[in-house]
Amino acid sequence: MAKRKHTIVKSLPAVETLGSVDIIATDKTGTLTKNEMTVKDIYIDNYHYEVTGDGYKPEGEIREFGEPVELKPRLRLFLEAGYEANDTLLLHEQDTWSLNGEPTDGAFLTLYHKIFDYRQDSQYIELDMLPFDSDYRYMAKLVMHKESRQKLLFIKGSPDKLFPMASKCDEGFDQNKWNRIVRELSLQGKRVVAVGYKHCPDDMEEISHELLHSGIQFLGVAGIIDPPREEVIDALKVMRQAGVEVKMITGDHPLTAKTIGEKLGLADEIQVITGPEWDQLSADEQKEAALKHQVFARTTPKNKLEIVSALQASKKVTAMTGDGVNDAPALKKADIGIAMGIKGTDVAKDSADMILANDNFATMSVAIKEGRRIYDNIKKSILFLLPTSFAEGLIIAFTILMQQSMPLQATQLLWINMVSAITIQFAFIFEPAEEGIMNRPPRRTGGALMSKHDIFQMAYVSVLMAIVSLIAYDWLIYMGADQAIASTMMVNIIVMSKIFYLFNIRTSRLAFSSSFFTNPKAFLIIGIMILLQLILTYAPFMQGAFHTASMTLVEWAIAVLCGLIVLIVAEIDKFIRLRLQARKKGEIRMRQEARPRTVTQSSSE
């Protein structure tokens, strides 16, 4: 599963949990989107510049009205500020460009190198830095110009953090105008980053958050796009069909987050709540809000933990994705924590139950399908194994009660329980997912593994196996056959019954439907089992070890017929059950269709 599905499951219980997930709370950048942040718009003063090029390859240009622009001082300073207020590396290996750091920072590095050569050294010397943190949502760096020795503080971050700083420095700062620009870009699904700077005295060597409360001069904003992954859109459709709700948790502006959510198709009507709004809610209100909203914007790692806790308090099986150190508590708290394999930190991976090796959310739908498949096949294995054991118990109990000699030797019982059971059991390992497995709602946690009908089926199959085996055995003894031959035929009847019963258990549909040939390895395993039965029956050394004897074609026909009886009875039961289920669904559909008509008639009257 790790290699083919790009999923690494660290703990076996996580596989069972995957099949019952109700809600997935996920990051946006790099998980739902391509993680190719690209600056597309720059607003400086009254100028709007457009940037060409995509991804992290520094090819493109800055244009105004479709024409390349001259590098004006304010535009140059904007580019330098975005480049310097940065702790990410843009890497170039052969023809590939990649990042070591944050995607937003990478977008500013790429923008800078679209104008300035990649091999060109920076004009500034770094002196001190305040790294980005989701609590205050900006980063700042103190630098000194190599030639003029002038010290500057460059800052970039969330507009709602930088706009108040700019207002304190410039009374003429038109915050309403810039808020309109932010709203316009956000409605286009673009992340908006504001950029500013401050002149610093020559003796300054360190910076603090308090230093940013005054003197910040506003430069402009950048609109950054990170397009949704196309495969994620399809994956989300599959999730919705499977009854799994996806909630997006991001640090983006709420309008940006909502637009991305709409493009992805998270829900028919997307409702957004921000981290600050969430913090004002009581515990009960948070439970309601966690269920009601599909997008959580401007959130902190603390909010992630609270969202997961609120969903779990509402009895929802919750999966959580994360990649940072701060995500570890939420990953631990979730019913199944999912770390990113590429951008995830070691702490996040250690805290998670599962790792997405390719950081692609589309992998989640595959993983959930795989989890449901594995759970189904475990259940099928139990339904397959137990009737044989019960049948053997019934045979032995009947023999003891009737005070007859044992029809099966100890070695023959071992053969049935060990060799045949284990061999045929391998078929379930390769059994593919049932058709429509992702159209089912999530399995209820804490529910019984077996339904009442499953128990009933195991009971009647056990009784049926025991009856046909005992009748065939007694008939052979009555006809004067040697006990070794009768015992051998009983072993083969039980094994043949298991082989035929396998076809019934493999699928919830009728055995000889279109799913009959979906598992070619099952036929190979059956062939191996039949070969082993022939060796058991005819090989002299096996006859001595297991007290078996050669059988005639008539006796083989009886063994096959007895096994076929088990399949026919089980298939009749399944056919009746499927018809009843179809009728029940039809009645429910008719009631649902009739309800609106009834309301319409009542209202017209």
C-alpha positions in Angstrom: 0.0 0.0 0.0 2.9 2.4 0.7 4.4 2.1 -2.7 1.3 1.8 -4.9 -1.0 4.1 -3.0 1.5 6.7 -1.7 0.3 6.0 1.8 2.2 4.7 4.8 0.1 3.4 7.7 2.1 3.3 10.9 -0.3 1.5 13.1 -2.8 -1.4 12.3 -5.7 0.2 14.2 -5.5 3.1 11.8 -6.6 0.8 9.0 -9.8 0.0 10.8 -10.3 3.7 11.6 -10.0 4.7 8.0 -13.1 2.8 7.1 -15.2 4.7 9.6 -13.9 8.3 9.2 -16.8 10.9 9.2 -14.8 14.1 8.8 -11.4 15.0 7.5 -9.9 18.3 8.7 -7.2 19.3 6.3 -4.7 22.0 5.5 -5.0 23.9 2.2 -1.6 24.8 0.9 0.2 21.8 -0.8 -2.6 19.4 0.3 -5.6 20.7 -1.5 -3.6 23.0 -3.7 -0.6 22.5 -5.9 1.9 24.2 -3.5 3.1 26.3 -6.4 2.6 29.8 -4.9 3.0 32.5 -7.6 2.8 36.2 -7.3 0.3 37.4 -9.9 -0.6 40.9 -8.8 1.3 43.8 -7.2 -0.4 46.9 -5.9 1.9 49.8 -5.1 0.4 53.3 -4.4 -2.0 53.7 -7.3 -0.3 51.3 -9.6 -1.5 47.7 -10.4 1.2 45.5 -11.9 0.6 42.0 -13.3 3.2 39.3 -13.1 3.7 36.5 -15.7 5.0 33.0 -15.2 3.9 30.1 -13.0 5.5 28.0 -10.3 8.9 28.6 -8.8 10.9 28.8 -12.1 12.0 32.5 -12.2 10.8 33.2 -15.7 8.4 36.0 -16.4 8.1 39.7 -16.2 6.2 42.5 -14.4 3.8 44.3 -16.7 1.4 47.2 -16.6 -1.4 47.4 -19.2 0.2 44.4 -20.9 3.7 46.0 -21.3 6.9 45.4 -19.3 7.5 48.1 -16.8 10.6 50.1 -15.8 11.9 49.3 -12.3 10.7 52.3 -10.3 12.3 52.9 -6.9 9.1 51.9 -4.9 8.8 48.7 -7.0 12.4 47.9 -6.5 12.1 48.4 -2.7 9.0 46.2 -2.7 10.9 43.4 -4.5 13.8 43.8 -2.1 11.5 43.8 1.0 9.8 40.6 -0.2 13.1 39.0 -0.9 14.8 39.9 2.3 11.9 39.3 4.8 12.4 35.7 4.0 13.9 32.5 5.4 13.3 30.2 2.5 15.8 28.9 -0.1 15.0 28.6 -3.8 17.0 25.6 -5.1 18.0 25.0 -8.7 19.1 21.5 -9.7 19.5 20.8 -13.4 16.1 22.0 -14.9 14.2 21.7 -11.6 13.3 24.6 -9.3 12.2 23.7 -5.7 11.9 25.2 -2.3 13.4 24.6 1.1 11.0 26.5 3.3 7.6 28.1 3.1 5.7 28.4 -0.3 4.7 32.0 0.3 8.3 33.0 0.9 9.2 31.0 -2.3 6.7 33.1 -4.3 8.6 36.3 -3.3 12.0 34.8 -4.0 10.8 33.7 -7.5 9.3 37.2 -8.1 12.6 38.8 -7.2 14.6 36.6 -9.5 12.3 37.2 -12.4 13.9 40.7 -12.4 17.3 40.1 -10.8 19.6 37.3 -11.9 19.5 34.1 -9.8 23.3 34.2 -9.4 23.3 37.8 -8.2 24.2 38.3 -4.5 21.9 40.2 -2.2 22.5 44.0 -1.7 21.9 43.6 2.0 23.6 41.9 5.0 21.2 40.2 7.5 21.5 41.4 11.1 18.4 40.0 12.9 15.0 38.4 12.1 11.6 37.8 13.6 10.4 34.5 12.0 6.8 34.1 10.8 4.4 32.7 13.4 0.8 31.9 13.0 -0.1 33.9 16.1 1.1 37.3 14.8 1.2 36.4 11.1 4.1 38.4 9.9 7.9 38.1 9.6 10.5 40.9 9.8 14.2 41.1 9.1 16.8 43.8 10.0 19.3 44.3 7.2 22.2 46.6 6.3 22.9 47.8 2.8 26.4 46.7 1.7 27.4 50.0 0.2 25.5 52.7 2.0 25.6 50.9 5.4 22.0 52.1 5.8 19.9 49.9 8.1 16.4 48.9 7.1 13.7 46.7 8.6 11.7 44.8 6.0 8.4 43.3 7.0 5.7 41.2 5.1 2.6 39.5 6.4 -1.1 39.6 6.8 -2.7 42.9 5.7 -4.9 43.0 8.8 -1.6 43.1 10.8 0.4 45.6 8.6 -2.4 48.0 7.8 -2.7 49.2 11.5 1.1 49.6 11.6 1.0 51.7 8.4 -1.9 53.9 9.8 0.2 54.8 12.8 3.1 56.0 10.6 1.1 57.7 7.9 -2.1 59.6 8.8 -3.0 59.7 5.1 -2.9 56.0 4.7 -6.2 55.0 3.0 -7.1 51.8 4.8 -10.5 51.5 3.1 -8.9 51.6 -0.3 -6.5 48.9 0.5 -9.2 46.8 2.2 -11.1 46.9 -1.1 -8.1 45.7 -3.0 -7.6 42.9 -0.4 -11.2 41.9 -0.8 -11.0 42.0 -4.6 -7.9 39.7 -4.7 -9.4 37.4 -2.0 -12.6 36.9 -4.0 -10.3 35.7 -6.8 -8.9 33.0 -4.5 -5.6 34.8 -4.1 -3.6 35.0 -0.9 -2.8 38.6 -0.1 0.5 39.6 1.6 1.3 43.1 2.6 4.8 44.5 2.5 6.4 47.4 4.4 9.7 48.8 5.7 11.2 51.0 8.3 14.4 53.1 8.5 16.5 52.1 11.5 19.3 53.9 13.4 22.9 52.9 12.8 23.3 51.4 16.3 20.4 49.0 16.0 21.5 45.4 16.1 18.3 43.6 17.2 14.6 43.9 16.5 11.5 43.1 18.6 7.7 43.0 18.1 7.4 46.3 20.1 9.7 48.0 17.5 7.0 47.3 14.8 4.4 49.4 16.6 5.7 52.6 15.0 7.5 53.8 12.0 6.4 51.2 9.5 6.0 52.6 6.0 3.6 50.8 3.7 4.8 49.7 0.3 2.0 47.6 -1.2 0.4 44.2 -1.4 0.9 41.1 -3.5 -1.8 38.8 -4.8 -0.5 35.2 -4.7 -2.3 32.3 -6.4 -1.9 28.6 -5.5 -4.2 26.7 -7.9 -6.3 23.8 -6.6 -5.1 20.3 -7.5 -7.3 19.0 -10.3 -7.3 15.5 -8.9 -8.4 16.8 -5.5 -11.7 18.1 -7.0 -12.5 14.6 -8.2 -11.4 13.1 -4.8 -13.7 15.5 -2.9 -16.6 14.3 -5.1 -15.8 10.7 -4.1 -15.5 11.8 -0.5 -19.0 13.4 -0.5 -20.5 10.3 -2.2 -18.8 8.2 0.6 -20.4 10.4 3.3 -17.1 11.8 4.4 -17.2 15.6 5.0 -14.0 17.6 4.4 -13.2 20.7 6.4 -10.5 23.1 5.3 -8.4 24.7 8.0 -6.1 27.5 6.8 -4.4 30.7 7.8 -5.7 32.5 4.7 -8.1 35.5 4.6 -11.7 34.2 4.9 -12.7 35.4 1.5 -9.7 33.7 -0.1 -10.4 30.5 1.8 -14.1 30.5 0.8 -13.3 31.0 -2.9 -10.8 28.2 -2.9 -13.4 26.0 -1.1 -15.9 26.8 -3.7 -13.5 26.0 -6.5 -12.7 22.7 -4.9 -16.4 21.9 -4.3 -16.1 21.3 -0.5 -19.9 21.8 -0.1 -22.9 23.2 -2.0 -23.0 26.2 0.4 -19.8 27.0 2.1 -19.8 28.6 5.5 -16.6 30.2 6.9 -15.6 31.0 10.5 -12.3 32.7 11.5 -10.0 31.8 14.3 -10.8 35.0 16.3 -14.5 34.3 15.9 -14.0 30.7 17.0 -12.1 31.9 20.1 -15.2 33.9 21.3 -17.4 30.8 21.4 -18.2 28.6 24.3 -17.5 24.9 24.3 -21.1 24.0 23.2 -21.0 26.7 20.6 -17.7 25.4 19.3 -19.3 21.9 18.9 -22.1 23.4 16.8 -19.7 25.6 14.8 -17.4 22.7 14.0 -20.2 20.8 12.5 -21.8 23.8 10.7 -18.8 25.3 9.0 -16.7 23.8 6.2 -13.9 26.4 6.1 -11.9 27.7 9.1 -9.8 30.8 8.2 -7.1 32.7 10.1 -6.6 29.8 12.4 -3.8 28.9 14.8 -2.5 25.5 15.8 -4.5 25.9 19.0 -7.6 26.3 17.0 -6.8 23.1 15.1 -6.7 21.1 18.3 -10.0 22.7 19.5 -11.7 22.0 16.2 -10.7 18.3 16.4 -11.9 18.1 20.0 -15.2 19.7 19.2 -15.8 17.3 16.3 -15.0 14.3 18.5 -17.3 15.6 21.2 -20.0 15.4 18.6 -19.2 11.7 18.2 -17.6 12.2 14.8 -14.7 10.0 13.8 -12.2 12.7 12.7 -9.0 12.5 10.7 -6.6 15.5 10.8 -3.8 16.4 8.4 -0.8 18.5 9.5 2.9 19.1 8.7 4.4 21.4 11.4 5.6 21.0 14.9 2.6 22.9 16.2 0.3 20.5 14.5 1.5 17.6 16.6 -1.1 18.0 19.5 -4.0 18.0 16.9 -2.5 15.0 15.1 -2.3 13.1 18.4 -5.8 14.1 19.4 -7.5 13.1 16.1 -8.9 9.6 15.7 -6.3 9.3 12.9 -3.5 11.8 12.4 -2.2 12.2 8.9 1.2 13.8 8.3 2.7 15.0 5.1 5.6 12.9 3.8 7.4 15.7 1.8 6.9 18.9 3.7 6.0 17.3 7.1 8.4 17.7 10.0 9.8 14.7 11.9 7.7 15.7 14.9 4.5 15.7 12.8 5.4 12.3 11.3 6.1 10.8 14.7 2.7 12.0 16.0 0.7 10.8 13.1 -0.9 7.4 12.4 -0.5 7.7 8.7 1.8 9.5 6.3 0.9 10.8 2.8 4.1 10.1 0.9 3.2 12.6 -1.9 1.4 15.3 0.2 -1.6 14.9 -2.1 -5.1 14.9 -0.6 -6.4 12.8 -3.4 -4.5 10.0 -1.8 -6.9 10.2 1.1 -9.8 8.9 -0.9 -7.7 6.0 -2.0 -6.7 5.3 1.6 -10.3 5.4 2.8 -11.3 3.1 0.1 -8.4 0.8 1.0 -9.4 1.0 4.7 -13.0 0.0 3.9 -11.7 -2.8 1.6 -9.5 -4.2 4.3 -12.3 -4.1 6.9 -14.7 -5.8 4.6 -12.2 -8.6 3.8 -11.4 -9.1 7.5 -15.2 -9.5 8.1 -15.4 -11.9 5.1 -12.5 -13.9 6.5 -14.3 -14.4 9.8 -17.6 -15.3 8.1 -15.6 -17.8 6.0 -13.6 -19.4 8.8 -16.0 -19.8 11.7 -18.6 -22.0 9.9 -16.0 -24.7 9.2 -14.9 -24.8 12.9 -18.5 -24.9 14.1 -19.3 -27.7 11.5 -16.3 -29.8 12.9 -17.6 -29.2 16.4 -21.1 -30.3 15.5 -19.7 -33.4 13.8 -17.7 -34.4 16.8 -20.5 -33.6 19.2 -23.0 -35.6 17.2 -20.6 -38.5 17.1 -20.1 -38.5 20.8 -23.8 -38.3 21.5 -24.5 -41.2 19.2 -21.6 -43.1 20.7 -20.0 -43.8 17.3 -16.4 -43.9 16.3 -14.8 -40.6 15.3 -15.2 -40.0 11.6 -12.2 -37.6 11.5 -8.7 -38.3 12.8 -6.8 -35.6 14.7 -4.4 -35.2 11.8 -7.3 -34.7 9.4 -8.8 -32.0 11.7 -5.4 -30.3 11.7 -5.3 -30.4 7.9 -8.8 -28.8 7.6 -8.0 -26.1 10.2 -4.5 -25.3 9.3 -3.6 -26.2 5.7 -6.9 -25.7 3.9 -8.1 -22.8 6.0 -4.9 -20.8 5.7 -4.5 -21.6 2.0 -8.0 -20.5 1.0 -7.8 -17.6 3.3 -5.1 -16.0 1.1 -7.9 -15.2 -1.4 -9.2 -12.5 0.8 -5.8 -10.7 0.9 -6.1 -10.1 -2.9 -9.9 -9.5 -2.9 -10.5 -6.0 -4.5 -12.9 -3.5 -3.1 -16.6 -4.1 -3.6 -18.4 -2.2 -6.3 -20.0 0.9 -4.8 -17.8 0.7 -1.6 -17.4 4.5 -1.7 -21.1 5.1 -2.0 -21.7 3.7 1.4 -21.8 6.0 4.5 -19.0 5.6 7.0 -19.3 2.6 9.3 -20.5 3.5 12.8 -17.7 3.1 15.3 -18.4 0.8 18.2 -21.0 -1.1 16.2 -21.1 -4.8 16.1 -18.8 -6.5 13.6 -21.4 -9.1 12.7 -25.1 -8.4 12.1 -27.8 -10.7 13.2 -28.0 -12.1 9.7 -24.3 -12.8 9.7 -24.7 -14.9 12.8 -27.7 -16.6 11.3 -25.7 -17.4 8.1 -22.8 -18.8 10.0 -25.1 -21.0 12.0 -27.0 -22.5 9.0 -23.9 -23.0 7.0 -22.2 -24.8 9.9 -25.2 -27.0 10.3 -25.5 -27.6 6.6 -21.8 -28.6 6.3 -22.1 -30.9 9.2 -25.3 -32.6 7.9 -24.0 -33.2 4.3 -20.7 -34.5 5.7 -22.3 -36.9 8.2 -24.9 -38.2 5.6 -22.2 -38.9 3.1 -20.0 -40.5 5.7 -22.7 -42.8 7.0 -23.9 -43.6 3.5 -20.4 -44.8 2.6 -20.1 -46.9 5.8 -23.5 -48.3 5.1 -22.4 -49.2 1.5 -19.5 -51.2 3.0 -16.7 -48.7 2.3 -13.6 -48.7 4.4 -13.6 -46.1 7.2 -10.4 -44.5 5.8 -12.3 -43.9 2.5 -15.3 -42.5 4.3 -13.1 -40.2 6.4 -11.2 -39.1 3.4 -14.4 -38.2 1.6 -15.6 -36.2 4.7 -12.4 -34.2 4.6 -12.9 -33.5 0.9 -16.5 -32.6 1.4 -15.6 -30.0 4.1 -12.8 -28.6 1.9 -15.1 -28.5 -1.2 -17.8 -26.8 0.9 -15.2 -24.2 1.9 -14.2 -23.7 -1.7 -17.8 -23.2 -2.9 -18.6 -21.1 0.1 -15.7 -18.8 -0.7 -17.6 -17.7 -3.9 -20.6 -16.7 -1.8 -18.5 -14.8 0.8 -16.3 -13.0 -1.7 -19.0 -10.5 -2.7 -22.2 -9.0 -1.3 -23.7 -9.5 -4.8 -24.6 -12.8 -6.2 -21.6 -15.1 -6.7 -21.9 -15.4 -10.4 -22.3 -11.7 -11.2 -19.8 -9.4 -12.9 -17.6 -9.5 -9.8 -16.9 -13.3 -10.3 -13.6 -12.7 -12.2 -12.4 -9.6 -10.3 -9.9 -11.6 -8.2 -7.9 -13.9 -10.5 -5.6 -14.9 -7.6 -8.6 -16.5 -5.9 -8.8 -19.1 -8.7 -5.1 -19.7 -8.5 -5.4 -20.4 -4.8 -8.4 -22.7 -5.3 -6.3 -24.6 -7.9 -3.5 -25.0 -5.4 -6.0 -26.2 -2.7 -7.5 -28.8 -5.1 -3.9 -30.0 -5.9 -3.2 -30.3 -2.2 -6.4 -32.3 -1.8 -5.3 -34.7 -4.6 -1.9 -35.1 -2.9 -3.6 -35.7 0.4 -5.9 -38.3 -1.1 -3.5 -40.2 -3.5 0.1 -39.7 -2.3 1.2 -42.8 -0.3 3.2 -40.8 2.2 0.2 -38.5 2.9 -2.1 -41.5 3.2 0.1 -42.9 5.9 0.4 -39.6 7.8 -3.2 -38.5 7.6 -5.0 -41.9 7.4 -6.5 -41.2 4.0 -7.4 -43.5 1.1 -7.9 -43.1 -2.6 -11.3 -42.1 -3.8 -13.3 -43.0 -7.0 -14.8 -40.5 -9.4 -18.2 -41.2 -8.0 -17.0 -40.3 -4.5 -15.4 -37.1 -5.8 -18.7 -36.3 -7.5 -20.5 -36.7 -4.2 -17.9 -34.4 -2.5 -18.3 -31.7 -5.1 -22.1 -32.0 -5.0 -22.2 -31.6 -1.2 -20.0 -28.5 -1.6 -22.3 -27.2 -4.3 -25.4 -27.6 -2.0 -23.8 -25.2 0.5 -23.2 -22.6 -2.2 -26.8 -23.0 -3.6 -28.4 -22.6 -0.2 -26.2 -19.6 0.7 -26.9 -18.0 -2.7 -30.7 -18.5 -2.3 -30.5 -16.7 1.1 -28.5 -13.9 -0.5 -30.9 -13.5 -3.4 -33.9 -13.2 -1.0 -32.0 -10.7 1.1 -31.0 -8.6 -1.8 -34.6 -8.5 -3.1 -35.9 -7.4 0.3 -33.2 -4.7 0.5 -34.1 -3.5 -3.0 -37.8 -3.4 -2.1 -37.1 -1.5 1.1 -35.0 1.1 -0.7 -37.7 1.5 -3.4 -40.3 2.1 -0.7 -38.1 4.7 1.0 -37.5 6.4 -2.4 -41.2 6.5 -3.2 -42.0 8.1 0.2 -39.3 10.7 -0.4 -40.6 11.5 -3.9 -44.2 11.6 -2.6 -43.5 14.0 0.3 -42.9 17.1 -1.8 -46.0 16.4 -3.9 -48.1 16.1 -0.7 -46.8 19.4 0.5 -47.5 21.1 -2.8 -51.1 19.8 -2.9 -51.7 20.9 0.7 -50.3 24.4 0.0 -52.5 24.7 -3.1 -55.5 23.8 -1.2 
